[in-house]
C-alpha cells in the first residue's frame, strides 16, 4: 500500500534536514527539489525548480525549499502552473 502524501512529505522534509549542512555549504540561497528521499536537483530560482518538478513529477508530492531560508511555520502545498503572457 503506497504511503499517503503526509508521510511522503515528512520523508522529504527529513531528507532536506539531513542534507542541510552540505546544501548550506555548497548551495546557499538556491532552490532544491527533493522526491522519494533523494535530492533531485538545485536551481537558482523557485520558478526554475517548480517548472522542472512539474515537468518531471506532475502534481507531486515533492518538496521545494530554498537553502538557508528559515523553515516555514507550517508546510504548504501549492499547485504550480505556467501563466500565459500577462
mmCIF file as gemmi writes it, N, C-alpha and C atoms, coordinates in Angstrom:
data_model
loop_
_atom_site.group_PDB
_atom_site.id
_atom_site.type_symbol
_atom_site.label_atom_id
_atom_site.label_alt_id
_atom_site.label_comp_id
_atom_site.label_asym_id
_atom_site.label_entity_id
_atom_site.label_seq_id
_atom_site.pdbx_PDB_ins_code
_atom_site.Cartn_x
_atom_site.Cartn_y
_atom_site.Cartn_z
_atom_site.occupancy
_atom_site.B_iso_or_equiv
_atom_site.pdbx_formal_charge
_atom_site.auth_seq_id
_atom_site.auth_asym_id
_atom_site.pdbx_PDB_model_num
ATOM 1 N N . UNK Axp A 1 ? 0.846 -1.185 0 1 0 ? 1 A 1
ATOM 2 C CA . UNK Axp A 1 ? 0 0 0 1 0 ? 1 A 1
ATOM 3 C C . UNK Axp A 1 ? 0.89 1.246 0 1 0 ? 1 A 1
ATOM 4 N N . UNK Axp A 2 ? 0.653 2.184 -0.955 1 0 ? 2 A 1
ATOM 5 C CA . UNK Axp A 2 ? 1.516 3.367 -1.019 1 0 ? 2 A 1
ATOM 6 C C . UNK Axp A 2 ? 1.338 4.276 0.194 1 0 ? 2 A 1
ATOM 7 N N . UNK Axp A 3 ? 2.432 4.97 0.533 1 0 ? 3 A 1
ATOM 8 C CA . UNK Axp A 3 ? 2.374 5.939 1.63 1 0 ? 3 A 1
ATOM 9 C C . UNK Axp A 3 ? 1.431 7.065 1.244 1 0 ? 3 A 1
ATOM 10 N N . UNK Axp A 4 ? 0.783 7.665 2.222 1 0 ? 4 A 1
ATOM 11 C CA . UNK Axp A 4 ? -0.038 8.829 1.89 1 0 ? 4 A 1
ATOM 12 C C . UNK Axp A 4 ? 0.848 10.059 1.741 1 0 ? 4 A 1
ATOM 13 N N . UNK Axp A 5 ? 0.272 11.148 1.242 1 0 ? 5 A 1
ATOM 14 C CA . UNK Axp A 5 ? 1.03 12.371 0.959 1 0 ? 5 A 1
ATOM 15 C C . UNK Axp A 5 ? 1.761 12.913 2.18 1 0 ? 5 A 1
ATOM 16 N N . UNK Axp A 6 ? 1.105 12.925 3.32 1 0 ? 6 A 1
ATOM 17 C CA . UNK Axp A 6 ? 1.743 13.469 4.528 1 0 ? 6 A 1
ATOM 18 C C . UNK Axp A 6 ? 2.988 12.672 4.9 1 0 ? 6 A 1
ATOM 19 N N . UNK Axp A 7 ? 2.92 11.34 4.806 1 0 ? 7 A 1
ATOM 20 C CA . UNK Axp A 7 ? 4.086 10.518 5.108 1 0 ? 7 A 1
ATOM 21 C C . UNK Axp A 7 ? 5.207 10.783 4.11 1 0 ? 7 A 1
ATOM 22 N N . UNK Axp A 8 ? 4.855 10.915 2.834 1 0 ? 8 A 1
ATOM 23 C CA . UNK Axp A 8 ? 5.879 11.159 1.817 1 0 ? 8 A 1
ATOM 24 C C . UNK Axp A 8 ? 6.526 12.519 2.023 1 0 ? 8 A 1
ATOM 25 N N . UNK Axp A 9 ? 5.726 13.541 2.338 1 0 ? 9 A 1
ATOM 26 C CA . UNK Axp A 9 ? 6.301 14.866 2.562 1 0 ? 9 A 1
ATOM 27 C C . UNK Axp A 9 ? 7.158 14.878 3.826 1 0 ? 9 A 1
ATOM 28 N N . UNK Axp A 10 ? 6.757 14.119 4.843 1 0 ? 10 A 1
ATOM 29 C CA . UNK Axp A 10 ? 7.586 14.021 6.053 1 0 ? 10 A 1
ATOM 30 C C . UNK Axp A 10 ? 8.942 13.413 5.699 1 0 ? 10 A 1
ATOM 31 N N . UNK Axp A 11 ? 8.937 12.427 4.815 1 0 ? 11 A 1
ATOM 32 C CA . UNK Axp A 11 ? 10.193 11.815 4.364 1 0 ? 11 A 1
ATOM 33 C C . UNK Axp A 11 ? 11.048 12.838 3.631 1 0 ? 11 A 1
ATOM 34 N N . UNK Axp A 12 ? 10.417 13.655 2.759 1 0 ? 12 A 1
ATOM 35 C CA . UNK Axp A 12 ? 11.171 14.651 2.001 1 0 ? 12 A 1
ATOM 36 C C . UNK Axp A 12 ? 11.753 15.711 2.94 1 0 ? 12 A 1
ATOM 37 N N . UNK Axp A 13 ? 10.989 16.124 3.951 1 0 ? 13 A 1
ATOM 38 C CA . UNK Axp A 13 ? 11.492 17.123 4.903 1 0 ? 13 A 1
ATOM 39 C C . UNK Axp A 13 ? 12.643 16.56 5.724 1 0 ? 13 A 1
ATOM 40 N N . UNK Axp A 14 ? 12.556 15.284 6.093 1 0 ? 14 A 1
ATOM 41 C CA . UNK Axp A 14 ? 13.649 14.644 6.834 1 0 ? 14 A 1
ATOM 42 C C . UNK Axp A 14 ? 14.911 14.6 5.961 1 0 ? 14 A 1
ATOM 43 N N . UNK Axp A 15 ? 14.745 14.271 4.701 1 0 ? 15 A 1
ATOM 44 C CA . UNK Axp A 15 ? 15.886 14.233 3.78 1 0 ? 15 A 1
ATOM 45 C C . UNK Axp A 15 ? 16.52 15.615 3.667 1 0 ? 15 A 1
ATOM 46 N N . UNK Axp A 16 ? 15.683 16.661 3.543 1 0 ? 16 A 1
ATOM 47 C CA . UNK Axp A 16 ? 16.214 18.023 3.466 1 0 ? 16 A 1
ATOM 48 C C . UNK Axp A 16 ? 17.038 18.342 4.703 1 0 ? 16 A 1
ATOM 49 N N . UNK Axp A 17 ? 16.536 18.013 5.868 1 0 ? 17 A 1
ATOM 50 C CA . UNK Axp A 17 ? 17.266 18.289 7.118 1 0 ? 17 A 1
ATOM 51 C C . UNK Axp A 17 ? 18.596 17.542 7.157 1 0 ? 17 A 1
ATOM 52 N N . UNK Axp A 18 ? 18.611 16.306 6.686 1 0 ? 18 A 1
ATOM 53 C CA . UNK Axp A 18 ? 19.852 15.529 6.663 1 0 ? 18 A 1
ATOM 54 C C . UNK Axp A 18 ? 20.869 16.13 5.697 1 0 ? 18 A 1
ATOM 55 N N . UNK Axp A 19 ? 20.381 16.683 4.588 1 0 ? 19 A 1
ATOM 56 C CA . UNK Axp A 19 ? 21.268 17.263 3.573 1 0 ? 19 A 1
ATOM 57 C C . UNK Axp A 19 ? 21.626 18.72 3.862 1 0 ? 19 A 1
ATOM 58 N N . UNK Axp A 20 ? 20.94 19.333 4.814 1 0 ? 20 A 1
ATOM 59 C CA . UNK Axp A 20 ? 21.082 20.771 5.06 1 0 ? 20 A 1
ATOM 60 C C . UNK Axp A 20 ? 22.539 21.24 5.208 1 0 ? 20 A 1
ATOM 61 N N . UNK Axp A 21 ? 23.39 20.588 6.027 1 0 ? 21 A 1
ATOM 62 C CA . UNK Axp A 21 ? 24.769 21.096 6.163 1 0 ? 21 A 1
ATOM 63 C C . UNK Axp A 21 ? 25.511 21.183 4.823 1 0 ? 21 A 1
ATOM 64 N N . UNK Axp A 22 ? 25.41 20.154 4.029 1 0 ? 22 A 1
ATOM 65 C CA . UNK Axp A 22 ? 26.078 20.152 2.729 1 0 ? 22 A 1
ATOM 66 C C . UNK Axp A 22 ? 25.446 21.166 1.787 1 0 ? 22 A 1
ATOM 67 N N . UNK Axp A 23 ? 24.123 21.243 1.78 1 0 ? 23 A 1
ATOM 68 C CA . UNK Axp A 23 ? 23.437 22.204 0.919 1 0 ? 23 A 1
ATOM 69 C C . UNK Axp A 23 ? 23.818 23.631 1.298 1 0 ? 23 A 1
ATOM 70 N N . UNK Axp A 24 ? 23.855 23.927 2.603 1 0 ? 24 A 1
ATOM 71 C CA . UNK Axp A 24 ? 24.197 25.284 3.034 1 0 ? 24 A 1
ATOM 72 C C . UNK Axp A 24 ? 25.648 25.634 2.709 1 0 ? 24 A 1
ATOM 73 N N . UNK Axp A 25 ? 26.502 24.648 2.714 1 0 ? 25 A 1
ATOM 74 C CA . UNK Axp A 25 ? 27.904 24.894 2.38 1 0 ? 25 A 1
ATOM 75 C C . UNK Axp A 25 ? 28.085 25.13 0.879 1 0 ? 25 A 1
ATOM 76 N N . UNK Axp A 26 ? 27.3 24.43 0.058 1 0 ? 26 A 1
ATOM 77 C CA . UNK Axp A 26 ? 27.53 24.449 -1.382 1 0 ? 26 A 1
ATOM 78 C C . UNK Axp A 26 ? 26.478 25.17 -2.225 1 0 ? 26 A 1
ATOM 79 N N . UNK Axp A 27 ? 25.289 25.393 -1.666 1 0 ? 27 A 1
ATOM 80 C CA . UNK Axp A 27 ? 24.194 25.914 -2.492 1 0 ? 27 A 1
ATOM 81 C C . UNK Axp A 27 ? 23.339 26.954 -1.764 1 0 ? 27 A 1
ATOM 82 N N . UNK Axp A 28 ? 23.932 27.756 -0.895 1 0 ? 28 A 1
ATOM 83 C CA . UNK Axp A 28 ? 23.178 28.735 -0.113 1 0 ? 28 A 1
ATOM 84 C C . UNK Axp A 28 ? 22.36 29.648 -1.025 1 0 ? 28 A 1
ATOM 85 N N . UNK Axp A 29 ? 21.082 29.801 -0.687 1 0 ? 29 A 1
ATOM 86 C CA . UNK Axp A 29 ? 20.189 30.674 -1.435 1 0 ? 29 A 1
ATOM 87 C C . UNK Axp A 29 ? 19.537 30.038 -2.648 1 0 ? 29 A 1
ATOM 88 N N . UNK Axp A 30 ? 19.999 28.869 -3.054 1 0 ? 30 A 1
ATOM 89 C CA . UNK Axp A 30 ? 19.435 28.175 -4.214 1 0 ? 30 A 1
ATOM 90 C C . UNK Axp A 30 ? 18.174 27.406 -3.788 1 0 ? 30 A 1
ATOM 91 N N . UNK Axp A 31 ? 17.439 26.91 -4.758 1 0 ? 31 A 1
ATOM 92 C CA . UNK Axp A 31 ? 16.22 26.137 -4.514 1 0 ? 31 A 1
ATOM 93 C C . UNK Axp A 31 ? 16.463 24.678 -4.878 1 0 ? 31 A 1
ATOM 94 N N . UNK Axp A 32 ? 16.03 23.781 -3.992 1 0 ? 32 A 1
ATOM 95 C CA . UNK Axp A 32 ? 16.225 22.355 -4.217 1 0 ? 32 A 1
ATOM 96 C C . UNK Axp A 32 ? 14.876 21.658 -4.325 1 0 ? 32 A 1
ATOM 97 N N . UNK Axp A 33 ? 14.88 20.587 -5.092 1 0 ? 33 A 1
ATOM 98 C CA . UNK Axp A 33 ? 13.719 19.704 -5.186 1 0 ? 33 A 1
ATOM 99 C C . UNK Axp A 33 ? 14.138 18.363 -4.611 1 0 ? 33 A 1
ATOM 100 N N . UNK Axp A 34 ? 13.299 17.841 -3.708 1 0 ? 34 A 1
ATOM 101 C CA . UNK Axp A 34 ? 13.549 16.54 -3.099 1 0 ? 34 A 1
ATOM 102 C C . UNK Axp A 34 ? 12.321 15.675 -3.324 1 0 ? 34 A 1
ATOM 103 N N . UNK Axp A 35 ? 12.56 14.447 -3.765 1 0 ? 35 A 1
ATOM 104 C CA . UNK Axp A 35 ? 11.467 13.499 -4.001 1 0 ? 35 A 1
ATOM 105 C C . UNK Axp A 35 ? 11.964 12.094 -3.706 1 0 ? 35 A 1
ATOM 106 N N . UNK Axp A 36 ? 11.094 11.316 -3.092 1 0 ? 36 A 1
ATOM 107 C CA . UNK Axp A 36 ? 11.409 9.922 -2.751 1 0 ? 36 A 1
ATOM 108 C C . UNK Axp A 36 ? 12.695 9.811 -1.94 1 0 ? 36 A 1
ATOM 109 N N . UNK Axp A 37 ? 12.913 10.773 -1.034 1 0 ? 37 A 1
ATOM 110 C CA . UNK Axp A 37 ? 14.063 10.719 -0.144 1 0 ? 37 A 1
ATOM 111 C C . UNK Axp A 37 ? 15.394 11.01 -0.803 1 0 ? 37 A 1
ATOM 112 N N . UNK Axp A 38 ? 15.356 11.671 -1.973 1 0 ? 38 A 1
ATOM 113 C CA . UNK Axp A 38 ? 16.601 11.964 -2.692 1 0 ? 38 A 1
ATOM 114 C C . UNK Axp A 38 ? 16.575 13.383 -3.24 1 0 ? 38 A 1
ATOM 115 N N . UNK Axp A 39 ? 17.735 14 -3.314 1 0 ? 39 A 1
ATOM 116 C CA . UNK Axp A 39 ? 17.881 15.311 -3.925 1 0 ? 39 A 1
ATOM 117 C C . UNK Axp A 39 ? 17.768 15.162 -5.44 1 0 ? 39 A 1
ATOM 118 N N . UNK Axp A 40 ? 16.809 15.844 -6.023 1 0 ? 40 A 1
ATOM 119 C CA . UNK Axp A 40 ? 16.604 15.78 -7.474 1 0 ? 40 A 1
ATOM 120 C C . UNK Axp A 40 ? 17.537 16.753 -8.181 1 0 ? 40 A 1
ATOM 121 N N . UNK Axp A 41 ? 17.646 17.976 -7.634 1 0 ? 41 A 1
ATOM 122 C CA . UNK Axp A 41 ? 18.497 18.961 -8.264 1 0 ? 41 A 1
ATOM 123 C C . UNK Axp A 41 ? 18.469 20.277 -7.527 1 0 ? 41 A 1
ATOM 124 N N . UNK Axp A 42 ? 19.28 21.221 -8.02 1 0 ? 42 A 1
ATOM 125 C CA . UNK Axp A 42 ? 19.44 22.544 -7.425 1 0 ? 42 A 1
ATOM 126 C C . UNK Axp A 42 ? 19.254 23.575 -8.534 1 0 ? 42 A 1
ATOM 127 N N . UNK Axp A 43 ? 18.439 24.622 -8.26 1 0 ? 43 A 1
ATOM 128 C CA . UNK Axp A 43 ? 18.158 25.662 -9.232 1 0 ? 43 A 1
ATOM 129 C C . UNK Axp A 43 ? 18.356 27.027 -8.612 1 0 ? 43 A 1
ATOM 130 N N . UNK Axp A 44 ? 18.58 28.029 -9.458 1 0 ? 44 A 1
ATOM 131 C CA . UNK Axp A 44 ? 18.793 29.398 -8.996 1 0 ? 44 A 1
ATOM 132 C C . UNK Axp A 44 ? 17.513 30.074 -8.527 1 0 ? 44 A 1
ATOM 133 N N . UNK Axp A 45 ? 16.369 29.695 -9.103 1 0 ? 45 A 1
ATOM 134 C CA . UNK Axp A 45 ? 15.112 30.362 -8.774 1 0 ? 45 A 1
ATOM 135 C C . UNK Axp A 45 ? 14.034 29.346 -8.412 1 0 ? 45 A 1
ATOM 136 N N . UNK Axp A 46 ? 13.044 29.831 -7.66 1 0 ? 46 A 1
ATOM 137 C CA . UNK Axp A 46 ? 11.888 28.996 -7.34 1 0 ? 46 A 1
ATOM 138 C C . UNK Axp A 46 ? 11.157 28.614 -8.613 1 0 ? 46 A 1
ATOM 139 N N . UNK Axp A 47 ? 11.012 29.549 -9.528 1 0 ? 47 A 1
ATOM 140 C CA . UNK Axp A 47 ? 10.316 29.278 -10.78 1 0 ? 47 A 1
ATOM 141 C C . UNK Axp A 47 ? 10.972 28.135 -11.544 1 0 ? 47 A 1
ATOM 142 N N . UNK Axp A 48 ? 12.289 28.157 -11.648 1 0 ? 48 A 1
ATOM 143 C CA . UNK Axp A 48 ? 13.005 27.105 -12.376 1 0 ? 48 A 1
ATOM 144 C C . UNK Axp A 48 ? 12.849 25.754 -11.676 1 0 ? 48 A 1
ATOM 145 N N . UNK Axp A 49 ? 12.947 25.744 -10.353 1 0 ? 49 A 1
ATOM 146 C CA . UNK Axp A 49 ? 12.792 24.498 -9.6 1 0 ? 49 A 1
ATOM 147 C C . UNK Axp A 49 ? 11.38 23.943 -9.753 1 0 ? 49 A 1
ATOM 148 N N . UNK Axp A 50 ? 10.392 24.826 -9.649 1 0 ? 50 A 1
ATOM 149 C CA . UNK Axp A 50 ? 8.999 24.389 -9.754 1 0 ? 50 A 1
ATOM 150 C C . UNK Axp A 50 ? 8.677 23.885 -11.155 1 0 ? 50 A 1
ATOM 151 N N . UNK Axp A 51 ? 9.161 24.576 -12.164 1 0 ? 51 A 1
ATOM 152 C CA . UNK Axp A 51 ? 8.921 24.123 -13.546 1 0 ? 51 A 1
ATOM 153 C C . UNK Axp A 51 ? 9.468 22.713 -13.76 1 0 ? 51 A 1
ATOM 154 N N . UNK Axp A 52 ? 10.694 22.489 -13.324 1 0 ? 52 A 1
ATOM 155 C CA . UNK Axp A 52 ? 11.31 21.175 -13.514 1 0 ? 52 A 1
ATOM 156 C C . UNK Axp A 52 ? 10.568 20.105 -12.716 1 0 ? 52 A 1
ATOM 157 N N . UNK Axp A 53 ? 10.169 20.423 -11.499 1 0 ? 53 A 1
ATOM 158 C CA . UNK Axp A 53 ? 9.428 19.457 -10.679 1 0 ? 53 A 1
ATOM 159 C C . UNK Axp A 53 ? 8.112 19.075 -11.35 1 0 ? 53 A 1
ATOM 160 N N . UNK Axp A 54 ? 7.405 20.058 -11.876 1 0 ? 54 A 1
ATOM 161 C CA . UNK Axp A 54 ? 6.124 19.774 -12.543 1 0 ? 54 A 1
ATOM 162 C C . UNK Axp A 54 ? 6.346 18.946 -13.8 1 0 ? 54 A 1
ATOM 163 N N . UNK Axp A 55 ? 7.353 19.287 -14.58 1 0 ? 55 A 1
ATOM 164 C CA . UNK Axp A 55 ? 7.658 18.524 -15.797 1 0 ? 55 A 1
ATOM 165 C C . UNK Axp A 55 ? 7.968 17.062 -15.447 1 0 ? 55 A 1
ATOM 166 N N . UNK Axp A 56 ? 8.792 16.867 -14.433 1 0 ? 56 A 1
ATOM 167 C CA . UNK Axp A 56 ? 9.239 15.51 -14.1 1 0 ? 56 A 1
ATOM 168 C C . UNK Axp A 56 ? 8.235 14.706 -13.287 1 0 ? 56 A 1
ATOM 169 N N . UNK Axp A 57 ? 7.506 15.385 -12.375 1 0 ? 57 A 1
ATOM 170 C CA . UNK Axp A 57 ? 6.694 14.641 -11.404 1 0 ? 57 A 1
ATOM 171 C C . UNK Axp A 57 ? 5.224 15.04 -11.362 1 0 ? 57 A 1
ATOM 172 N N . UNK Axp A 58 ? 4.806 15.952 -12.201 1 0 ? 58 A 1
ATOM 173 C CA . UNK Axp A 58 ? 3.408 16.363 -12.197 1 0 ? 58 A 1
ATOM 174 C C . UNK Axp A 58 ? 3.046 17.071 -10.906 1 0 ? 58 A 1
ATOM 175 N N . UNK Axp A 59 ? 1.928 16.696 -10.328 1 0 ? 59 A 1
ATOM 176 C CA . UNK Axp A 59 ? 1.406 17.379 -9.147 1 0 ? 59 A 1
ATOM 177 C C . UNK Axp A 59 ? 2.101 16.969 -7.859 1 0 ? 59 A 1
ATOM 178 N N . UNK Axp A 60 ? 2.966 16.01 -7.891 1 0 ? 60 A 1
ATOM 179 C CA . UNK Axp A 60 ? 3.718 15.664 -6.677 1 0 ? 60 A 1
ATOM 180 C C . UNK Axp A 60 ? 3.164 14.443 -5.984 1 0 ? 60 A 1
ATOM 181 N N . UNK Axp A 61 ? 3.54 14.277 -4.753 1 0 ? 61 A 1
ATOM 182 C CA . UNK Axp A 61 ? 4.206 15.251 -3.893 1 0 ? 61 A 1
ATOM 183 C C . UNK Axp A 61 ? 5.72 15.257 -4.075 1 0 ? 61 A 1
ATOM 184 N N . UNK Axp A 62 ? 6.282 16.405 -3.813 1 0 ? 62 A 1
ATOM 185 C CA . UNK Axp A 62 ? 7.717 16.628 -3.762 1 0 ? 62 A 1
ATOM 186 C C . UNK Axp A 62 ? 7.923 17.864 -2.912 1 0 ? 62 A 1
ATOM 187 N N . UNK Axp A 63 ? 9.145 18.08 -2.502 1 0 ? 63 A 1
ATOM 188 C CA . UNK Axp A 63 ? 9.46 19.218 -1.648 1 0 ? 63 A 1
ATOM 189 C C . UNK Axp A 63 ? 10.358 20.175 -2.398 1 0 ? 63 A 1
ATOM 190 N N . UNK Axp A 64 ? 10.001 21.463 -2.369 1 0 ? 64 A 1
ATOM 191 C CA . UNK Axp A 64 ? 10.863 22.518 -2.914 1 0 ? 64 A 1
ATOM 192 C C . UNK Axp A 64 ? 11.184 23.438 -1.751 1 0 ? 64 A 1
ATOM 193 N N . UNK Axp A 65 ? 12.475 23.637 -1.5 1 0 ? 65 A 1
ATOM 194 C CA . UNK Axp A 65 ? 12.9 24.505 -0.404 1 0 ? 65 A 1
ATOM 195 C C . UNK Axp A 65 ? 14.057 25.376 -0.863 1 0 ? 65 A 1
ATOM 196 N N . UNK Axp A 66 ? 14.119 26.57 -0.289 1 0 ? 66 A 1
ATOM 197 C CA . UNK Axp A 66 ? 15.266 27.435 -0.524 1 0 ? 66 A 1
ATOM 198 C C . UNK Axp A 66 ? 16.294 27.154 0.556 1 0 ? 66 A 1
ATOM 199 N N . UNK Axp A 67 ? 17.503 26.889 0.143 1 0 ? 67 A 1
ATOM 200 C CA . UNK Axp A 67 ? 18.584 26.58 1.074 1 0 ? 67 A 1
ATOM 201 C C . UNK Axp A 67 ? 18.931 27.836 1.866 1 0 ? 67 A 1
ATOM 202 N N . UNK Axp A 68 ? 18.901 27.706 3.191 1 0 ? 68 A 1
ATOM 203 C CA . UNK Axp A 68 ? 19.249 28.806 4.067 1 0 ? 68 A 1
ATOM 204 C C . UNK Axp A 68 ? 18.077 29.655 4.511 1 0 ? 68 A 1
ATOM 205 N N . UNK Axp A 69 ? 16.911 29.444 3.908 1 0 ? 69 A 1
ATOM 206 C CA . UNK Axp A 69 ? 15.724 30.2 4.32 1 0 ? 69 A 1
ATOM 207 C C . UNK Axp A 69 ? 15.208 29.64 5.641 1 0 ? 69 A 1
ATOM 208 N N . UNK Axp A 70 ? 14.588 30.485 6.472 1 0 ? 70 A 1
ATOM 209 C CA . UNK Axp A 70 ? 14.028 29.953 7.715 1 0 ? 70 A 1
ATOM 210 C C . UNK Axp A 70 ? 12.941 28.936 7.397 1 0 ? 70 A 1
ATOM 211 N N . UNK Axp A 71 ? 12.78 27.931 8.255 1 0 ? 71 A 1
ATOM 212 C CA . UNK Axp A 71 ? 11.755 26.923 7.985 1 0 ? 71 A 1
ATOM 213 C C . UNK Axp A 71 ? 10.364 27.558 8.017 1 0 ? 71 A 1
ATOM 214 N N . UNK Axp A 72 ? 9.461 27.06 7.168 1 0 ? 72 A 1
ATOM 215 C CA . UNK Axp A 72 ? 8.111 27.612 7.171 1 0 ? 72 A 1
ATOM 216 C C . UNK Axp A 72 ? 7.407 27.307 8.489 1 0 ? 72 A 1
ATOM 217 N N . UNK Axp A 73 ? 6.49 28.17 8.846 1 0 ? 73 A 1
ATOM 218 C CA . UNK Axp A 73 ? 5.724 27.959 10.065 1 0 ? 73 A 1
ATOM 219 C C . UNK Axp A 73 ? 4.896 26.694 9.941 1 0 ? 73 A 1
ATOM 220 N N . UNK Axp A 74 ? 4.339 26.469 8.779 1 0 ? 74 A 1
ATOM 221 C CA . UNK Axp A 74 ? 3.575 25.254 8.541 1 0 ? 74 A 1
ATOM 222 C C . UNK Axp A 74 ? 3.813 24.84 7.103 1 0 ? 74 A 1
ATOM 223 N N . UNK Axp A 75 ? 4.047 23.553 6.854 1 0 ? 75 A 1
ATOM 224 C CA . UNK Axp A 75 ? 4.289 23.12 5.476 1 0 ? 75 A 1
ATOM 225 C C . UNK Axp A 75 ? 3.108 23.497 4.593 1 0 ? 75 A 1
ATOM 226 N N . UNK Axp A 76 ? 3.407 23.889 3.376 1 0 ? 76 A 1
ATOM 227 C CA . UNK Axp A 76 ? 2.358 24.29 2.447 1 0 ? 76 A 1
ATOM 228 C C . UNK Axp A 76 ? 2.424 23.445 1.195 1 0 ? 76 A 1
ATOM 229 N N . UNK Axp A 77 ? 1.299 23.267 0.599 1 0 ? 77 A 1
ATOM 230 C CA . UNK Axp A 77 ? 1.209 22.573 -0.67 1 0 ? 77 A 1
ATOM 231 C C . UNK Axp A 77 ? 0.701 23.575 -1.687 1 0 ? 77 A 1
ATOM 232 N N . UNK Axp A 78 ? 1.358 23.67 -2.813 1 0 ? 78 A 1
ATOM 233 C CA . UNK Axp A 78 ? 0.938 24.607 -3.845 1 0 ? 78 A 1
ATOM 234 C C . UNK Axp A 78 ? 0.866 23.891 -5.17 1 0 ? 78 A 1
ATOM 235 N N . UNK Axp A 79 ? 0.044 24.425 -6.038 1 0 ? 79 A 1
ATOM 236 C CA . UNK Axp A 79 ? -0.043 23.902 -7.397 1 0 ? 79 A 1
ATOM 237 C C . UNK Axp A 79 ? 0.585 24.931 -8.301 1 0 ? 79 A 1
ATOM 238 N N . UNK Axp A 80 ? 1.544 24.536 -9.099 1 0 ? 80 A 1
ATOM 239 C CA . UNK Axp A 80 ? 2.263 25.44 -9.98 1 0 ? 80 A 1
ATOM 240 C C . UNK Axp A 80 ? 1.784 25.232 -11.397 1 0 ? 80 A 1
ATOM 241 N N . UNK Axp A 81 ? 1.47 26.329 -12.054 1 0 ? 81 A 1
ATOM 242 C CA . UNK Axp A 81 ? 1.155 26.242 -13.483 1 0 ? 81 A 1
ATOM 243 C C . UNK Axp A 81 ? 1.668 27.499 -14.153 1 0 ? 81 A 1
ATOM 244 N N . UNK Axp A 82 ? 2.06 27.349 -15.387 1 0 ? 82 A 1
ATOM 245 C CA . UNK Axp A 82 ? 2.587 28.478 -16.127 1 0 ? 82 A 1
ATOM 246 C C . UNK Axp A 82 ? 1.434 29.357 -16.575 1 0 ? 82 A 1
ATOM 247 N N . UNK Axp A 83 ? 1.567 30.648 -16.386 1 0 ? 83 A 1
ATOM 248 C CA . UNK Axp A 83 ? 0.547 31.582 -16.827 1 0 ? 83 A 1
ATOM 249 C C . UNK Axp A 83 ? 0.857 32.057 -18.226 1 0 ? 83 A 1
ATOM 250 N N . UNK Axp A 84 ? -0.179 32.337 -18.974 1 0 ? 84 A 1
ATOM 251 C CA . UNK Axp A 84 ? 0.011 32.904 -20.3 1 0 ? 84 A 1
ATOM 252 C C . UNK Axp A 84 ? 0.64 34.278 -20.146 1 0 ? 84 A 1
ATOM 253 N N . UNK Axp A 85 ? 1.217 34.787 -21.187 1 0 ? 85 A 1
ATOM 254 C CA . UNK Axp A 85 ? 1.821 36.122 -21.125 1 0 ? 85 A 1
ATOM 255 C C . UNK Axp A 85 ? 0.788 37.103 -20.608 1 0 ? 85 A 1
ATOM 256 N N . UNK Axp A 86 ? 1.107 37.703 -19.474 1 0 ? 86 A 1
ATOM 257 C CA . UNK Axp A 86 ? 0.161 38.629 -18.834 1 0 ? 86 A 1
ATOM 258 C C . UNK Axp A 86 ? 0.571 40.042 -19.1 1 0 ? 86 A 1
